[in-house]
Amino acid sequence: QVQLVESGGGLVQAGGSLRLSCAASGSILSINAMGWYRQAPGKQREPLATITYGGSTNYASSVKGRFTISRDNNQNTVYLQMNRLNPEDSGVYYCNADLYSSLGRLTHWGQGTQVTVSS
């Protein structure tokens, strides 16, 4: 039906950068807000950044000024550019989308992509 697939995670040294992508596909009628979340080992999943269809953004204080969220509405894709990474940024990164499909309005999640920042 609807799938969100993240990509772009990996291992990077502290101070480095990564760009995550999340593509939504399936029986999608429209997508409202999209966002990125992070779950570190032993911790709860936390919101990092969200973006509306019109491009308005919000960031967690921990990533503001270092991470940038963007989206391509034509491609149903959301991105997260992550700069000046530090070891505390390590974790599994998930995207989500508040969208309308043939099943109605639901929030869908991707499967997650691992980001590891070495010191």
C-alpha positions as CSV (number, residue, x, y, z in Angstrom):
1,Q,0.0,0.0,0.0
2,V,2.2,2.8,1.3
3,Q,5.9,2.5,1.9
4,L,8.5,4.9,3.3
5,V,12.1,3.9,2.6
6,E,15.0,5.7,4.2
7,S,18.5,5.7,2.8
8,G,21.8,7.5,3.3
9,G,22.8,6.3,6.8
10,G,26.2,5.0,7.6
11,L,29.4,5.5,9.5
12,V,31.0,8.9,9.7
13,Q,33.6,10.6,11.7
14,A,32.8,13.4,14.2
15,G,32.6,16.7,12.4
16,G,31.4,15.0,9.2
17,S,28.2,15.2,7.2
18,L,25.5,12.8,5.9
19,R,22.4,13.3,3.9
20,L,19.4,11.1,4.6
21,S,16.6,10.5,2.1
22,C,13.1,9.1,2.6
23,A,10.9,8.3,-0.3
24,A,7.2,7.6,0.0
25,S,5.5,5.4,-2.5
26,G,2.2,3.5,-3.0
27,S,-1.4,4.6,-3.1
28,I,-0.7,8.2,-1.9
29,L,-3.2,10.9,-2.5
30,S,-1.4,13.7,-0.7
31,I,1.2,14.2,2.0
32,N,0.9,16.8,4.8
33,A,3.8,17.1,7.2
34,M,6.9,14.9,7.0
35,G,9.5,14.5,9.7
36,W,12.7,12.9,10.9
37,Y,13.1,11.1,14.3
38,R,16.0,9.5,16.0
39,Q,16.3,6.6,18.5
40,A,19.5,6.1,20.3
41,P,20.2,2.8,22.2
42,G,18.2,2.7,25.4
43,K,16.4,5.9,24.7
44,Q,13.0,6.9,23.4
45,R,12.5,8.0,19.8
46,E,12.8,11.8,19.6
47,P,11.6,14.2,17.0
48,L,14.4,16.1,15.2
49,A,12.8,18.0,12.4
50,T,9.5,18.4,10.6
51,I,8.4,20.1,7.4
52,T,5.0,21.0,6.1
53,Y,3.8,20.7,2.5
54,G,4.4,24.4,2.1
55,G,8.0,24.1,3.5
56,S,7.6,25.4,7.0
57,T,10.1,23.8,9.3
58,N,10.7,23.1,12.9
59,Y,13.8,21.7,14.6
60,A,14.8,20.2,17.9
61,S,17.2,22.4,19.8
62,S,19.8,19.7,19.7
63,V,20.1,19.8,15.9
64,K,19.1,23.4,15.1
65,G,21.8,25.1,13.0
66,R,23.4,21.7,12.1
67,F,20.6,19.8,10.4
68,T,18.4,20.9,7.5
69,I,15.2,19.3,6.5
70,S,13.8,19.7,3.0
71,R,11.4,17.9,0.7
72,D,10.5,17.4,-2.9
73,N,6.7,17.3,-3.2
74,N,6.8,16.0,-6.8
75,Q,8.9,13.0,-5.7
76,N,7.2,12.5,-2.3
77,T,10.7,12.6,-0.7
78,V,12.0,14.2,2.4
79,Y,15.7,14.8,3.1
80,L,17.8,15.5,6.2
81,Q,21.2,17.2,5.6
82,M,23.2,16.6,8.8
83,N,26.4,18.6,9.3
84,R,28.9,18.8,12.1
85,L,27.9,15.4,13.4
86,N,29.0,14.3,16.8
87,P,28.8,10.9,18.6
88,E,25.6,11.9,20.4
89,D,23.9,12.0,17.0
90,S,24.3,8.2,16.6
91,G,21.2,6.1,16.4
92,V,18.5,4.8,14.1
93,Y,16.9,7.6,12.1
94,Y,13.3,7.2,11.1
95,C,11.2,9.3,8.7
96,N,7.4,9.7,9.0
97,A,4.7,11.1,6.9
98,D,1.2,12.3,7.7
99,L,-0.6,11.4,4.5
100,Y,-3.8,10.6,2.8
101,S,-4.0,7.2,1.0
102,S,-6.8,5.0,-0.3
103,L,-7.2,3.9,3.3
104,G,-7.7,7.4,4.7
105,R,-5.4,9.7,6.7
106,L,-2.6,7.8,8.5
107,T,0.9,8.4,9.8
108,H,3.4,6.1,8.2
109,W,6.9,5.3,9.3
110,G,10.0,4.1,7.5
111,Q,12.0,1.1,8.6
112,G,14.9,3.3,9.9
113,T,18.5,3.8,8.8
114,Q,21.5,3.5,11.1
115,V,23.8,6.5,11.7
116,T,27.0,6.0,13.6
117,V,29.3,8.9,14.4
118,S,32.7,7.9,15.6
119,S,34.8,10.1,17.8
